[in-house]
Amino acid sequence: MVTMEQLVPKDHLVRKIDRAIDFEFI
């Protein structure tokens, strides 16, 4: 089974969007 972390590099745009969404919830 392939996880999202294996598909998406840590500095990928999707990662940045994820962090932006998390930041909005703070």
C-alpha positions, 0 to 999 in steps of 0.5 A: 500500500502506497501512502500519501507521504510516499507519493508527495514530497515533503516540500510539494505544493500539496504539503504547503496547502495542507499546512495552510489549511491547518494554519487557518484552523488555529 
